[in-house]
Amino acid sequence: MFPRFTIIRETYENPELASTRLKRLRDHDPSLDDKSNSGLVLRDGFATGKEVWIVTTDATIFSYRELSKVKKNLEELKSAKAEPAGESQR
């Protein structure tokens, strides 16, 4: 069985709003039912400027550790794409 992950990119008007969103990533959402809110635990993310990247899964058999690996890989990929052309880390 392979884990199923969803990657969401949200864009905000400024970095402060993005940071606020990231801090509230796992807050209970009153517009969702209990089943949907239970999935908030299996969610992680990071912010880059005005963007928030969220990695989530609805498969509760997967641990937070696996979710963290996917988030870390996405963050590294996003960071690498942000490097100026011709400059790479070695």
N, C-alpha and C positions, 0 to 999 in steps of 0.2 A: 504494500500500500504506500502511495506517495502522498506527502502533505499537499494540501491545496491552500495557496496563499493568494490574497488580494492585495494589490499595491495601488494606493490612491495618492494622487498629487493634488493638494489644495493650494490655491494662490490667494494671497491677501493683499490689501492695499499697502501695507508696510510691514517691516520686520517685527515690530512690536505686536501687531495683531497675530502674526504667525506664531510668535513665541507664546502668547497667551493661549492660543489654540492648542499648542503642544502640551502646555501645562495641564490642560483640561481634557487630555486625550481619553482618559478612562472614567471621566465623570458619568454618572447615571443620566441618561437622556430620557426625560419624561414623555417624549413623543414616541418612544419605542416600547414594545411590550417586554415582559420579563425575559422571555427567551432571547430576544434580540440584544437586550442589555447584558445578558450573561456573557456574550461574546466579547464585550469590551475588555475583559481580562486578558484575552489572547490578542492583544494589540500593542504595537510599539511604533515609534516614529522618530523623526528628527527634522529639524528646520534648517533651511539654507536660505538666508535672506528672507524674501517674501513668500517662500514656498514651504509647505509642510508635507513631508512624505510619510505616509502611514502604511504599515504592513500589518495585515490581520489574517486570521484564519477562523473558520467556523468549525473546524474539526478539533473537538476537545481532547482527542487522544494524543494530540501533539503537544509537547511540553513548551513552556515559555522559552526554554533553552534553544529549541529549534527555531522558534520565531525570532529570537535575538540574532541567530546566525544569518537568517535571511535579511534582517534589517541592516546588520553590519555590512554584508556584502553589497547591498543596494547603496548604502551610504558611501562605501569606498568607490563604487562605480560612479556615483554622482560626483564625488570629489575629484576623481580622476578626469572626468569630462570637463570640469571647471578649470583645469590647469591650462595656461596659455599654450598655444600650438608650438610644438618644437621643444617644450620643456617637460621632461618627465622625471619622476623621482627614481633614483637608482640606488 
